[in-house]
Structure formats: C-alpha cells, structure tokens
C-alpha cells in the first residue's frame, strides 16, 4: 500500500499519514486535499523521514481526496521551509503556507470583477461617454482602473454597465500580470522633481552608495522621482 506523510497546513496539527488511492500520482511536494474527521484539509506531501513519525497502522489510514491545482513544492523550496522554521523557531506548517498559491491551496481560487466593452453603444451619447468609448477600446480592468484610463468618473462607467455597454468578467486574482507597455505616456516632472531625479540617476550610473531623503507632502510626486532612478 502506498502511504504518504502529510505536512498539514494548520500549525495546530502535527504530521498525518494517509493512503494514496489507486491511480493518484503524488510525490514529495504535491499539494493535496485530505479528510480530517468531517472536514477537508490541505497539506503538502513531505518526505516521511523528515517529519515526526506517526503510529497509525496501515489499515486505519484514510485515502487522500485529490490533488490541488497548484504546482508541487520543489525539494529546494522544501529545504528552505525547514531551515526557516528552524531558524525562527516557527511551526513548519506556518512557514509552508507562505510558499503556496493562496488562491489555489488555501482559499479556493479568489476572483475579482473586471469590465470590458461589449461593442454595444449607449442609449444616449454624451462627451464623457464618447471619451470613455474611445479610450477603453481593448482595455479590461476594474471600474476604478478604467475610470483612470478613460479620464471620466466611476459613475459614468457604472451608467455604461447598466446599459450593457460594459460587461463584467470574473478573473483569477492570481493570474500573471500583463506585459509592460513601453509606449505608456511617461509623467512630466516639474523643475524641482527633475533636479532631484537627476541626482538619483547620477548616483545610480556611478554605481556608488549614497543616502537620499525625498521630502514632500502626499501626492507631491516623490514616487515618480524614485522611479526615474
């Protein structure tokens, strides 16, 4: 019988042994779903000799329920989890949770709502709606993000949603970020920002360490100056 030891993703529980059902392909690092009483829990298949032993006989082991749709944890990463837990005197399970995709392994796939144009026109065209339609072609984002792209208020866009001009799309929160847009319009720095940015850039090009303090109120453009470097 194929028996595996599970690092349960609950720091209050110790390692647990389970039976691997016929046809299920698991290996050290696989992230699986397992029964525990009436509940279902997530865990990582771990090398049995690297966790405390259990005393449950083979005939009493419950079968794993399935594999979770996340990549297996590589051996190098498992060793890092062990080292981190030992160094910081932290529960192994608590450290292991930090290397997992939270959506797939811990919370069941978190999603967010984005919006895109449907190709339908509004019942009544206004200058703001016309501007939104022109600027949002090919865009998909949250209402707040689209409002920034279009240069209109969120209320204008919600009106377009109610008329079917924009449609809602549920997307995975853990999806990869979109590729950068090199043609994106860069901000224009004012003279004071340009002077500060020039000092940053000079220090970076000289490959020399130098401390800098950017002083300014919220919204004054400190982050943009930092990005110049």
C-alpha positions as CSV (number, residue, x, y, z in Angstrom):
1,X,0.0,0.0,0.0
2,X,1.2,3.5,-0.9
3,X,1.4,5.5,2.3
4,X,2.5,9.2,2.5
5,X,3.2,11.6,5.3
6,X,1.4,15.0,5.1
7,X,2.5,18.3,6.4
8,X,-0.9,19.7,7.2
9,X,-1.3,23.4,6.6
10,X,-2.5,24.0,10.1
11,X,0.1,24.8,12.7
12,X,-2.0,23.2,15.5
13,X,-1.9,19.8,13.9
14,X,1.2,17.6,13.6
15,X,2.0,15.5,10.5
16,X,-0.6,12.9,9.4
17,X,-0.3,9.8,7.3
18,X,-2.7,9.0,4.5
19,X,-3.3,6.3,1.9
20,X,-2.8,7.2,-1.7
21,X,-5.7,5.9,-3.8
22,X,-5.1,3.8,-6.9
23,X,-4.5,6.0,-9.9
24,X,-3.5,9.1,-7.9
25,X,0.1,10.2,-8.7
26,X,1.6,12.0,-5.8
27,X,5.2,12.7,-4.9
28,X,7.0,14.8,-2.2
29,X,5.9,18.4,-2.7
30,X,2.4,17.6,-4.1
31,X,-0.3,19.8,-2.6
32,X,-3.3,17.6,-1.7
33,X,-6.7,17.6,-0.2
34,X,-7.3,15.2,2.7
35,X,-10.1,14.2,5.1
36,X,-9.9,15.0,8.8
37,X,-13.0,14.0,10.7
38,X,-15.9,15.6,8.9
39,X,-13.7,18.3,7.4
40,X,-11.4,18.6,4.4
41,X,-7.9,20.0,4.9
42,X,-5.0,21.0,2.7
43,X,-1.5,19.6,3.1
44,X,1.8,19.0,1.4
45,X,3.2,15.5,0.8
46,X,6.6,15.6,2.7
47,X,9.5,13.1,3.0
48,X,8.4,10.8,5.7
49,X,11.9,10.7,7.3
50,X,12.0,14.5,7.7
51,X,8.8,14.7,9.8
52,X,8.0,13.1,13.2
53,X,6.7,9.5,12.8
54,X,3.1,8.6,13.3
55,X,1.8,5.4,14.8
56,X,-1.4,4.8,12.9
57,X,-1.5,1.3,11.3
58,X,-1.9,0.9,7.5
59,X,-5.4,-0.5,7.8
60,X,-6.7,2.6,9.6
61,X,-5.4,5.2,7.1
62,X,-7.9,7.3,5.2
63,X,-7.4,7.9,1.5
64,X,-6.4,11.3,0.1
65,X,-9.2,13.1,-1.7
66,X,-7.3,14.6,-4.6
67,X,-4.6,16.9,-5.9
68,X,-5.0,20.6,-5.7
69,X,-4.4,22.6,-8.9
70,X,-1.1,24.3,-7.8
71,X,2.5,23.5,-8.7
72,X,4.3,20.9,-6.5
73,X,6.7,22.4,-4.0
74,X,10.3,21.8,-5.2
75,X,12.8,20.0,-3.0
76,X,14.9,23.1,-2.7
77,X,12.0,25.1,-1.5
78,X,11.0,22.4,1.0
79,X,14.5,22.6,2.4
80,X,14.2,26.4,2.7
81,X,10.9,26.0,4.5
82,X,12.6,23.6,7.0
83,X,15.5,25.9,7.5
84,X,13.3,29.0,8.0
85,X,11.1,27.2,10.5
86,X,14.1,26.0,12.5
87,X,16.0,29.4,12.4
88,X,12.9,31.4,13.5
89,X,11.5,28.7,15.8
90,X,8.3,28.8,13.8
91,X,5.9,26.0,13.1
92,X,6.8,24.2,9.9
93,X,3.2,24.5,8.6
94,X,3.1,28.2,9.2
95,X,6.2,28.7,7.0
96,X,4.9,26.3,4.4
97,X,1.7,28.3,3.9
98,X,3.8,31.3,2.8
99,X,5.2,29.5,-0.2
100,X,1.8,28.3,-1.6
101,X,-0.5,30.0,-4.0
102,X,-3.2,31.3,-1.6
103,X,-5.9,31.1,-4.2
104,X,-5.5,27.5,-5.2
105,X,-4.4,25.9,-2.0
106,X,-5.8,27.9,0.9
107,X,-8.9,29.9,-0.2
108,X,-10.3,28.1,-3.2
109,X,-9.5,30.5,-6.0
110,X,-10.2,34.1,-5.2
111,X,-11.6,36.2,-8.1
112,X,-12.2,39.8,-8.8
113,X,-14.6,41.6,-11.2
114,X,-13.2,43.4,-14.2
115,X,-15.1,45.1,-17.0
116,X,-14.7,45.5,-20.8
117,X,-16.6,46.9,-23.7
118,X,-19.2,44.8,-25.4
119,X,-19.4,46.6,-28.7
120,X,-22.9,48.0,-27.9
121,X,-23.5,51.7,-27.9
122,X,-25.1,53.7,-25.1
123,X,-28.8,54.8,-25.3
124,X,-27.6,58.4,-25.4
125,X,-24.2,59.7,-26.3
126,X,-22.5,62.4,-24.1
127,X,-19.0,63.9,-24.4
128,X,-17.8,61.8,-21.4
129,X,-19.3,58.6,-22.7
130,X,-17.7,59.2,-26.1
131,X,-14.4,59.8,-24.5
132,X,-14.7,56.6,-22.5
133,X,-15.6,54.5,-25.5
134,X,-12.6,55.9,-27.4
135,X,-10.1,55.3,-24.6
136,X,-11.3,51.9,-23.4
137,X,-11.1,50.0,-26.7
138,X,-9.2,46.8,-25.9
139,X,-9.0,47.5,-22.2
140,X,-10.1,45.3,-19.3
141,X,-9.8,46.3,-15.7
142,X,-11.8,47.2,-12.6
143,X,-14.2,50.2,-12.7
144,X,-11.7,52.3,-10.7
145,X,-8.8,51.5,-13.1
146,X,-10.9,52.0,-16.2
147,X,-12.1,55.4,-14.9
148,X,-8.4,56.4,-14.6
149,X,-7.7,55.2,-18.2
150,X,-10.7,56.9,-19.6
151,X,-10.4,60.1,-17.6
152,X,-14.1,60.0,-16.5
153,X,-15.8,59.4,-13.2
154,X,-16.7,55.9,-12.0
155,X,-20.4,57.0,-12.1
156,X,-20.1,57.4,-15.9
157,X,-18.8,53.9,-16.3
158,X,-21.4,52.4,-14.0
159,X,-24.0,54.0,-16.2
160,X,-22.5,52.2,-19.2
161,X,-22.6,49.0,-17.2
162,X,-26.3,49.3,-16.6
163,X,-26.9,49.9,-20.3
164,X,-24.8,46.8,-21.3
165,X,-22.0,48.9,-22.9
166,X,-19.6,47.4,-20.4
167,X,-19.8,43.8,-19.2
168,X,-18.5,42.2,-16.0
169,X,-15.8,39.5,-16.2
170,X,-14.7,37.3,-13.3
171,X,-10.9,36.9,-13.3
172,X,-8.5,34.9,-11.2
173,X,-6.7,37.2,-8.7
174,X,-3.5,35.0,-9.1
175,X,-3.3,35.4,-12.8
176,X,0.1,36.7,-14.2
177,X,0.5,40.4,-14.5
178,X,0.0,41.8,-18.1
179,X,3.2,42.6,-20.0
180,X,4.6,46.1,-19.6
181,X,3.6,48.8,-22.1
182,X,6.7,50.6,-23.4
183,X,4.5,53.2,-25.2
184,X,2.8,54.2,-22.0
185,X,2.9,58.0,-21.5
186,X,5.5,59.0,-19.0
187,X,4.7,61.7,-16.4
188,X,6.2,65.1,-16.8
189,X,8.3,66.1,-13.9
190,X,8.4,69.7,-12.7
191,X,11.7,71.5,-12.3
192,X,12.1,70.5,-8.6
193,X,11.4,66.9,-9.4
194,X,13.7,66.9,-12.4
195,X,16.6,68.2,-10.2
196,X,16.0,65.5,-7.6
197,X,15.7,62.8,-10.2
198,X,18.9,63.9,-11.9
199,X,20.9,63.4,-8.6
200,X,19.3,59.9,-8.2
201,X,20.2,58.9,-11.8
202,X,23.8,60.2,-11.4
203,X,24.3,58.2,-8.3
204,X,23.0,55.0,-9.9
205,X,25.1,55.4,-13.0
206,X,28.2,56.0,-10.8
207,X,27.4,52.7,-9.0
208,X,28.1,54.4,-5.7
209,X,26.2,54.2,-2.5
210,X,24.6,57.5,-1.4
211,X,21.7,58.1,1.0
212,X,18.9,60.3,-0.2
213,X,15.9,61.8,1.6
214,X,12.9,62.9,-0.5
215,X,10.9,65.4,1.4
216,X,7.4,66.3,0.2
217,X,3.7,66.1,1.1
218,X,1.5,63.2,0.0
219,X,0.8,63.4,-3.7
220,X,3.8,65.6,-4.5
221,X,5.4,63.1,-6.8
222,X,8.1,61.5,-4.6
223,X,7.5,58.0,-6.0
224,X,7.8,59.2,-9.6
225,X,11.1,60.8,-8.8
226,X,12.2,57.5,-7.3
227,X,11.1,55.6,-10.4
228,X,13.3,57.8,-12.5
229,X,16.4,56.1,-11.0
